[in-house]
Amino acid sequence: MVALATSIGLPAEEAQTILQSRTFQDAVDSDWDRSHQMGITAVPTFLIGRETAVGAQPYEVLEQFLKANGAKKRGS
């Protein structure tokens, strides 16, 4: 995990300290609980209202998902 943090420019020592002390444990646990309550079991999951698109999707699938759920293009 430290390698992942450093690969995006975060300091290795700070990342290690955060991971060891579990600084964000409550926030992560809260997000996990909320996702579980919403029925989200995979990443990524796209959610609009009660409709979901699960897993990595091609652009066209996501575009149709958005349109089918009332999303409009900016400027339209």
C-alpha angles and dihedrals in degrees: 000000000000089000089055091051093049092046088067094044103265118140112263095220093050092048091050092050092050092048094047095046092041089225094175098039095118093049093047092047090049092051091047092050092049092049091049091050089052092052095249109151103157139051124261102032119165113207131192114170103313096332121101140189109201127205134005107326133190116253092254092056092050091046091054091045090054094045092047089054097050103264115150130201115257112264092024 
